[in-house]
Amino acid sequence: MIILVTIICYFSILLLIARITGRKGGSNAAFFKANNKSPWYLVAFGMIGASISGVTFVSVPGMVRSMDMTYMQTVTGFFFGYIFVAHVLLPLYYKLNLTSIYTYLGKRLGTRSYRTGSLFFLLSRMLGTAAKLYLVCLILYNYVFIDFNIPFWVIATGAVALVWIYTQKNGIKTIVWTDTLQTMCIVLALLFIIISISSRLNLNFGEMVQAIRDNEHSRIFVFDSWISRQNFFKQFISGIFIVIVMTGLDQDMMQKNLTCRNLKDAQKNMYWYGFAFIPLNFLFLCMGILLLILGEQPDINLPPVNDDILPMLASEGHLGQAVLVLFTIGIIAAAFSNSDSALTSMTTSFCVDILETEKYPEEIARRKRQKVHLYMSVILIVFICFFRAVNNNSIIDAIYIIASYTYGPLLGMFAFGLFTKRQTKDKWVPYIAIASPVICYLADWVVRTNTSYKFGYEMLMINGLLTFAGLYILSYKQQNSLNHGN
């Protein structure tokens, strides 16, 4: 009942914000780009919550048990990826005044490249969003609704329906404000949970820091093994490219940046957002160590699945009712700050890139957009139930593995457009984009079967390189090329 009341109160506030921001609006300009009037500091703060998601709230603390704090190597790489996005990609998007960033591929490479890029984004974002929402729905199912005999698919449908309700009118205009609230809830929940765990362990601040530092799982850097997936250089470089593709080449994250008043504001947003991401993830990992220390007490048996550690300790009362409320707010805020913008960006991409609604009168385009928004919600529910049927790994790891295969072709296509002046044969681009991840998958299987080496997130770079090579092989010089943002 505590969790149910918390959820009801939380969503009441979200719906109130949606009502306030939706009093004047409903246009496609407001839904897609918030009329380019979003304050950069609100966008930056809200993007923190959108990047964290419910997966980070649960999986990052849990992964400490199997990976120590080596995830910080990837997070450090993230920051340099944000610098690249701010200085290479954002100037290009603002110069071309894009609504969908994949319009650039159409201008630079051709229509089929444009459609291919958009479809790969839709697949990537749908899978990633479904995986993140699946985890939250699973937690609610296992720890709240299972006693009421409510099926999992009903919970998934209810979650997506709530997102649809508060985004269906003004889209990104509403999300800029709801994400600000949700990020604040995430940060406060994280801090208070850490304080509560320390209190449960009878540790003051200095003792807490010392306990974390002395713990066997406090290792951050791995330089001694190139075979290890946790090798520093593999993780750091992968972190840079993960941000480039999952932020800079992702309509979801870039759509928020494109709501800023100008390029300078969008770049400031990227700097602050990228910097804030580092200490926040460090705190999540510190919380993971504290949870493991708490799990050493004789009356606690930690679950075998890493993602279940925090939900189990919170729901079974080991941390007190206050933490149960904070945990509920944290994962709900994190999950929905990610999924609401994802649903909006998928609607935007499909409308602009596939249906070309910008060619229609406003009223017709608005009706098409509303239908697409509903259809995307239904498809998202189906994918969440699909993850329920097949997933048995750490979700955050699964998301990055998915990204390695689905975002790789986008990386190769944008790299070819930005860093060469050649024109590729547009009709072959879809085949190259499909062949690259297939080759990567087969290579991963062969290497895994015959050697001790295991590909990690570096598969993303290999995938992008294969796409780039395919485009280059089938390319030719052109006299007049699109200015590459220089």
C-alpha positions in Angstrom: 0.0 0.0 0.0 2.9 2.4 0.7 4.2 1.8 -2.8 0.8 2.2 -4.4 0.1 5.4 -2.6 3.6 6.7 -3.6 3.0 5.9 -7.3 -0.5 7.5 -7.3 0.8 10.7 -5.7 3.8 10.9 -8.0 1.8 10.5 -11.2 -0.7 13.0 -10.0 2.1 15.6 -9.9 3.2 14.6 -13.4 -0.3 14.9 -14.8 -0.6 18.3 -13.1 2.6 19.5 -14.9 1.3 18.1 -18.2 -2.0 20.0 -17.7 -0.2 23.3 -16.9 2.2 23.0 -19.9 -0.6 21.9 -22.2 -2.9 24.8 -21.6 -1.6 26.6 -24.7 -0.3 24.2 -27.4 -0.9 20.9 -28.9 0.9 21.9 -32.1 3.5 19.8 -33.8 6.1 22.6 -33.2 5.5 22.3 -29.5 5.4 18.5 -29.6 8.6 18.1 -31.6 10.8 21.1 -30.5 9.0 22.9 -27.7 8.9 26.0 -30.0 12.7 26.3 -29.4 12.1 28.1 -26.0 13.4 25.6 -23.5 15.9 27.1 -20.9 19.2 25.3 -21.3 19.7 24.7 -17.6 16.3 22.9 -17.3 17.2 20.7 -20.3 20.6 19.9 -18.8 19.2 19.0 -15.4 16.3 16.9 -17.0 18.7 15.0 -19.3 20.5 13.6 -16.3 17.3 11.8 -15.3 16.6 10.7 -18.9 20.1 9.2 -19.1 20.0 7.4 -15.7 16.7 5.5 -16.1 15.4 2.9 -13.8 18.0 0.5 -15.1 20.9 2.6 -13.7 19.1 2.9 -10.3 19.0 -0.9 -10.0 21.7 -2.3 -12.2 24.6 0.0 -11.6 24.7 -0.7 -7.8 24.1 -4.4 -8.5 27.0 -4.7 -11.0 29.5 -3.8 -8.2 29.3 -7.4 -7.0 30.5 -8.8 -10.4 32.5 -5.9 -11.9 33.7 -3.9 -8.8 33.6 -0.2 -9.6 35.2 -0.6 -13.1 32.0 0.9 -14.7 33.6 4.3 -13.8 36.1 3.7 -16.6 33.2 3.8 -19.1 31.6 6.8 -17.3 34.9 8.7 -17.6 34.9 8.1 -21.3 31.3 9.4 -21.5 32.5 12.9 -20.6 34.8 13.1 -23.6 32.0 11.8 -25.8 29.8 14.7 -24.7 32.6 17.2 -25.7 32.6 15.6 -29.1 28.9 15.9 -29.4 28.9 19.5 -28.3 31.6 20.6 -30.8 31.0 18.4 -33.8 27.4 17.2 -34.0 25.4 20.0 -32.3 26.8 22.8 -34.6 25.8 20.7 -37.7 22.2 20.0 -36.4 21.6 23.7 -35.5 23.1 24.9 -38.8 20.7 22.7 -40.8 17.8 23.6 -38.4 16.8 19.9 -38.0 13.7 18.5 -36.3 14.9 14.9 -36.9 18.7 14.5 -36.9 18.4 11.8 -39.5 17.4 14.4 -42.1 21.1 15.1 -42.3 21.6 11.6 -43.8 19.1 12.4 -46.5 20.8 15.7 -47.4 24.3 14.1 -47.3 23.9 10.5 -48.6 20.4 10.1 -50.0 16.8 9.0 -49.3 17.5 5.4 -48.6 20.3 6.3 -46.2 17.9 8.7 -44.5 15.2 6.0 -44.1 17.8 3.4 -43.0 19.2 5.7 -40.3 15.7 6.5 -39.0 14.6 2.8 -38.9 17.8 1.7 -37.1 17.1 4.4 -34.5 13.5 3.3 -34.1 14.7 -0.3 -33.5 17.5 0.7 -31.2 15.3 3.0 -29.1 12.4 0.7 -28.9 14.5 -2.2 -27.7 16.4 0.0 -25.2 13.3 1.6 -23.8 11.5 -1.7 -23.5 14.4 -3.2 -21.6 14.5 -0.3 -19.2 10.8 -0.3 -18.6 10.7 -4.0 -18.3 13.0 -3.9 -15.3 10.8 -1.4 -13.5 7.6 -3.3 -14.4 9.3 -6.6 -13.2 10.2 -5.0 -9.8 6.6 -3.7 -9.4 5.3 -7.1 -10.4 7.5 -9.1 -8.0 7.3 -6.8 -5.0 3.9 -5.1 -5.2 1.3 -6.5 -7.6 2.0 -10.3 -7.4 -0.1 -10.5 -4.2 -3.0 -9.0 -6.1 -2.7 -11.6 -8.9 -2.3 -8.9 -11.5 -0.6 -10.2 -14.7 2.7 -8.7 -15.8 1.3 -7.5 -19.2 -1.3 -5.4 -17.3 1.4 -3.7 -15.4 3.3 -3.0 -18.6 0.2 -1.7 -20.3 -0.6 0.6 -17.3 3.0 2.0 -17.2 3.1 2.8 -20.9 -0.5 4.2 -20.8 0.5 6.7 -18.0 3.4 7.9 -20.1 1.2 8.3 -23.2 -1.3 10.3 -21.1 1.1 13.0 -20.1 3.0 13.2 -23.3 0.3 12.9 -26.0 -0.5 16.6 -26.3 2.7 18.6 -26.0 5.4 16.0 -26.2 8.9 17.4 -25.6 7.5 20.7 -24.3 6.0 18.8 -21.3 8.9 16.5 -21.0 11.4 19.3 -20.4 9.5 20.2 -17.2 8.6 16.7 -16.1 12.2 15.5 -16.5 13.4 18.3 -14.2 11.1 17.1 -11.5 12.0 13.5 -12.1 15.8 14.2 -12.0 15.4 16.0 -8.7 13.5 13.0 -7.3 16.3 10.6 -8.5 19.1 12.6 -7.0 17.3 13.1 -3.6 16.3 9.5 -3.5 19.9 8.4 -4.2 21.4 10.6 -1.5 18.8 9.7 1.2 19.2 6.0 0.5 22.9 6.2 1.0 22.4 8.1 4.2 19.9 5.5 5.4 22.2 2.5 4.6 25.0 4.3 6.4 22.8 4.8 9.4 21.7 1.1 9.3 25.4 0.2 9.4 26.1 2.8 12.2 28.7 4.6 10.1 29.4 8.3 10.1 30.5 10.1 6.9 34.2 9.4 7.5 33.7 5.8 8.4 31.4 5.3 5.4 34.1 6.7 3.0 36.7 4.4 4.7 34.5 1.4 4.4 33.9 2.0 0.7 37.6 2.6 0.1 38.7 -0.6 1.9 36.1 -2.9 0.4 37.4 -5.5 -2.0 34.9 -4.3 -4.7 36.3 -0.7 -4.7 38.6 -1.4 -7.6 38.1 1.1 -10.5 40.9 0.7 -12.9 42.0 -2.5 -14.7 45.2 -2.2 -16.7 46.6 -5.7 -16.4 44.5 -7.8 -18.8 43.7 -7.1 -22.4 41.4 -10.1 -22.5 39.2 -8.7 -19.7 36.1 -6.9 -20.7 36.9 -4.5 -17.9 40.2 -3.4 -19.4 40.6 0.4 -18.9 41.3 1.3 -22.6 38.5 -0.9 -23.9 36.0 0.6 -21.4 37.2 4.2 -21.7 37.2 4.3 -25.5 33.9 2.4 -25.6 32.4 5.0 -23.2 33.3 7.8 -25.7 31.6 6.0 -28.6 28.6 4.9 -26.5 27.9 8.6 -25.9 28.5 9.6 -29.5 25.9 7.1 -30.7 23.5 6.9 -27.8 23.4 10.6 -27.3 24.8 12.4 -30.4 23.3 10.1 -33.0 20.1 9.4 -31.0 17.0 11.4 -31.8 15.7 10.9 -28.2 18.6 12.7 -26.5 19.2 15.3 -29.3 15.6 16.3 -29.5 15.9 17.9 -26.0 19.0 19.7 -27.1 17.3 21.0 -30.2 14.6 22.7 -28.0 17.2 25.1 -26.7 17.1 28.7 -27.9 20.4 28.5 -29.8 23.6 26.5 -30.3 25.4 28.2 -27.5 22.7 27.3 -25.0 22.7 23.7 -26.3 26.4 23.4 -25.8 26.3 24.7 -22.3 23.6 22.1 -21.6 25.9 19.4 -22.9 28.9 20.5 -20.8 27.0 20.6 -17.5 25.0 17.5 -18.2 28.1 15.5 -19.2 30.1 16.7 -16.1 27.2 16.0 -13.7 26.9 12.4 -14.9 30.3 11.4 -13.5 29.8 12.0 -9.7 26.2 10.7 -9.9 27.3 7.4 -11.3 30.1 7.2 -8.7 27.5 7.6 -6.0 25.4 4.8 -7.5 28.5 2.5 -7.3 29.2 3.6 -3.8 25.7 2.7 -2.8 26.3 -0.7 -4.4 29.3 -1.3 -2.1 27.3 -0.2 1.0 24.5 -2.7 0.0 27.1 -5.5 -0.2 28.4 -4.6 3.2 24.9 -4.6 4.6 24.3 -8.0 2.9 27.1 -9.5 5.1 24.9 -9.3 8.2 23.7 -12.7 9.4 20.0 -11.9 9.0 20.3 -11.0 5.3 20.7 -13.3 2.3 21.4 -11.4 -0.9 19.7 -12.7 -4.1 21.8 -14.4 -6.8 20.8 -11.8 -9.4 22.6 -8.5 -9.1 19.6 -6.5 -10.3 17.6 -7.8 -7.4 19.8 -6.7 -4.6 18.5 -3.2 -4.0 14.8 -4.0 -4.7 15.0 -7.0 -2.2 16.6 -5.0 0.6 14.2 -2.1 0.1 11.0 -4.2 -0.2 11.7 -6.6 2.7 12.1 -3.8 5.2 15.9 -4.1 5.8 16.3 -0.4 5.2 13.1 1.0 6.7 9.8 2.3 5.2 11.4 5.6 4.3 13.8 3.9 2.0 11.0 1.9 0.5 9.2 5.1 -0.5 12.5 6.7 -1.7 13.3 3.6 -3.7 9.9 3.6 -5.3 10.1 7.3 -6.2 13.7 6.8 -7.5 13.0 3.9 -9.9 9.7 5.3 -11.1 11.2 8.8 -11.7 14.2 7.2 -13.4 12.2 4.9 -15.6 9.7 7.4 -16.8 12.1 10.3 -17.4 13.7 8.0 -19.9 10.6 6.4 -21.4 8.6 9.5 -21.9 11.2 11.2 -24.0 11.9 7.9 -25.9 8.2 7.6 -26.8 8.1 11.2 -28.0 11.3 10.9 -30.0 10.2 7.7 -31.7 6.9 9.5 -32.6 8.9 12.4 -34.0 11.3 10.3 -36.0 8.5 8.2 -37.6 6.4 11.3 -38.4 9.2 13.4 -39.8 11.4 10.7 -41.4 8.9 8.1 -42.6 5.5 9.9 -43.0 7.1 13.3 -43.8 4.3 15.0 -41.9 6.0 18.4 -42.3 4.7 18.4 -45.9 1.1 18.3 -44.6 -1.2 21.1 -43.3 -0.9 21.5 -39.5 -4.2 19.8 -38.6 -3.6 16.7 -40.8 -0.1 16.4 -39.5 -1.3 16.7 -35.9 -3.8 13.9 -36.4 -1.2 11.7 -38.0 1.2 12.4 -35.1 -1.4 11.5 -32.5 -2.1 8.1 -34.2 1.6 7.3 -34.4 2.1 8.2 -30.8 -0.6 5.7 -29.8 0.8 3.0 -32.1 4.3 3.4 -30.7 2.9 3.0 -27.2 1.2 -0.3 -28.2 4.5 -1.6 -29.8 6.4 -0.6 -26.7 4.1 -2.7 -24.5 4.7 -5.7 -26.9 8.5 -5.3 -26.6 8.3 -5.1 -22.8 6.4 -8.4 -22.7 9.0 -9.8 -25.1 11.8 -9.0 -22.6 9.8 -10.6 -19.9 9.8 -13.8 -22.0 13.5 -13.9 -22.9 15.8 -11.8 -20.7 17.9 -13.3 -17.9 21.0 -11.1 -17.9 21.9 -7.8 -16.2 19.7 -5.3 -18.0 22.2 -2.5 -18.3 24.7 -4.8 -19.9 22.0 -6.1 -22.3 21.2 -2.6 -23.4 24.8 -1.7 -24.2 25.1 -5.0 -26.1 22.0 -4.2 -28.1 23.4 -0.8 -28.8 26.6 -2.3 -30.2 24.6 -4.0 -32.9 21.9 -1.5 -33.7 23.7 1.8 -33.3 26.9 0.6 -35.1 25.5 1.3 -38.6 24.4 4.8 -37.5 27.9 5.5 -36.3 29.4 4.3 -39.6 26.9 6.4 -41.7 27.4 9.6 -39.8 31.1 9.2 -39.7 31.2 8.7 -43.5 29.1 11.8 -44.0 31.1 14.0 -41.6 34.6 12.9 -42.4 34.7 12.2 -46.1 33.6 14.3 -49.1 32.7 11.2 -51.2 29.2 10.2 -52.2 28.1 6.6 -51.7 25.7 4.6 -53.7 22.5 5.2 -51.8 20.6 2.1 -53.0 23.2 -0.2 -51.3 23.2 1.5 -47.9 20.4 -0.5 -46.4 22.2 -3.8 -47.3 25.5 -2.5 -45.8 23.7 -1.4 -42.6 22.2 -4.8 -42.2 25.3 -6.8 -43.2 27.6 -5.1 -40.7 25.8 -6.2 -37.4 25.3 -9.7 -38.9 29.1 -10.0 -39.6 29.8 -8.7 -36.1 27.5 -11.3 -34.5 29.1 -14.1 -36.5 32.6 -12.8 -35.6 31.7 -12.7 -32.0 30.4 -16.3 -32.1 33.6 -17.6 -33.8 36.0 -15.8 -31.4 34.0 -16.8 -28.4 33.9 -20.4 -29.5 37.6 -20.8 -30.4 39.4 -18.4 -28.0 39.2 -17.1 -24.5 38.6 -13.5 -25.8 35.2 -12.0 -25.3 34.1 -8.9 -27.2 32.7 -6.2 -25.0 31.3 -2.7 -25.9 34.1 -2.4 -28.4 31.9 -4.3 -30.8 30.1 -0.9 -31.4 33.3 0.5 -32.9 33.9 -2.6 -35.0 30.3 -2.5 -36.3 30.6 1.2 -37.2 33.9 0.6 -38.9 32.5 -2.2 -41.1 29.6 0.1 -42.1 32.0 2.9 -42.9 34.2 0.6 -44.9 31.2 -0.7 -46.9 30.1 2.8 -47.7 33.6 3.9 -48.7 34.1 0.9 -51.0 30.9 1.8 -52.9 31.6 5.5 -53.0 32.8 8.0 -55.6 34.1 11.6 -55.6 31.5 14.3 -56.0 32.0 17.9 -57.1 29.6 19.7 -54.7 29.2 18.1 -51.3 27.2 19.2 -48.3 29.2 21.5 -46.0 30.2 19.1 -43.2 29.4 21.6 -40.4 32.9 23.3 -40.8 
